[in-house]
Amino acid sequence: MEMIGKSYPYVVVYIRPLFKVKTKVIDNDLNPIWNQTFELIAEDKETQSLILDVFDEDVGQDKRLGIAKLKLIELEAKTPKEVEVRLFPSLDMLKIKDKKDRGTLTVKEQLAALEAEKMILEERKKLKAAGVIGIG
């Protein structure tokens, strides 16, 4: 948040840093609602995480407001759900000296994504059963 209480926040979302997506910037809002949907590819749901990096758009250089990591394994493939994640100044917990509250983000897993994941898992099972792909 700016010193005068204004913020123009946006979020950079990614699983792998090579494939980042960015929300729209919400003008002058300390409690923004983006209501945007993104499709991201995860290779290994058990080891990978969704990174949510929140910035304040500014003249010159944008300022990081906070960052959060959500383990993909915490998102179930059976039911859509909302997950609230706390923002920190860094993902490296050993470097955090600043204890101030940076807020939270609410992430909602969409049913369409869950259905697509179920279809992919079923197709992989068929391919494994047919011997086309190896066990893993």
N, C-alpha and C positions, 0 to 999 in steps of 0.2 A: 504494500500500500504506500502511496506517495505521502509525503509529509502533510499535505493539505487534505488528505483523506480521499483522494481520487485514485482509481486504479483502472487500467485497461487490460484485463487479464485474457490470456489464452493458454492452451495446454498443448504441449508436444507429446504425442503418444507413440510408443513403439515397444516392440519385443526385441528386435534386433536393430541396433543403431543405424544400419544402412537403409532401413525402410521406415522412416518417421512420417507421421501425419500430424497435421496441426489443425486445431479448432479455429473457428472464427474468433476475432477479438470482440469482446463485449465492452462497449464504451461506458466508462465512469460507473462501475458497478463493483461493490465489495462482496456481493453474493450472487455471482453470475450463474445462469443456467444455460448451458450450451445446447443441450438436446440434439446432439449430433451422433451419427452412427459411423463407425469405421470398421473395415474388414482388415484384419492382420493375420499373417500366416505364422503359425507356431509349429516348429519341427518336433519339439519334445515338451509336452504339456507338464510333465513331471519335474523338469528341471528349469524351465524358462519362466520368466516373469514379465508382466506388463509394467512398463515404466510410464509414469505420468509426471511430466515436468511442467510446472506452472510458472508462467512469466507475466510480467507487467510490461506492456508495450510502451516504449519511451523514446523520446528524441535521442538519437545517439545509440546507446546500447540498452537493450531490454534487460530488466532486472529479474533474476530468479526469485520467485516468491516462496517456492517450496517444491519438493520432489517426493514421489511416493513409488513404492514397488509393491505390486500385487502378484503373488505367486499364482500361476495359471492353474495349478492343481487345486487351488481353493475354489475355483469355479467348477461346479458340477455340470456334467453333460445331461443331466436328467430334468432339471427344472431351472427356469430363468430366475435370477435373483439380483438384488441390489447389494453392493458391498461398499462400506464406507472405509476409506483409507486416510490415515493421518499424513499430513505433509511435514517433511523435515528439510533442514537446510542442505543436506547432503545424503547420499545413499551410504556413504562410509560412516557408520555409527561412531567410529573411533575419532573422527575429525569434528564431531558436533560439540561445540562449546556453547553455542547459542541455544538456550532452553525455551525461548519464547514460542507461544502457540502460533503456528502458521496456518491453522485451519485444517479442513478435511475436504475430500472429494468423494462424491457418491458415484460409483460406476454401476451401470445396469447392463447385465448380460442379456442379449436379445435372443428371443426364441428362434428366429430365423438362423442365427449362427449356430445354435444348438442343434437344430434339425440338420444343417449342413454337416456338422461334425459327426452326427450319428450316421449319416449316409456314407461319409468317408470311412468311418470305422467299420461299417458293414461291408463296404467294398474291399477294404484291406483284408478282412476275415475271409472273404470269398477267394481273393487272390492267394492268400496263404494256403487255404484248403486245396486250391488247384495246383499248388507248388510253384506259382509264378514268382512270388516273393518269399524271402527267407523268414524264419522265425526271429522275432526281435521286439 
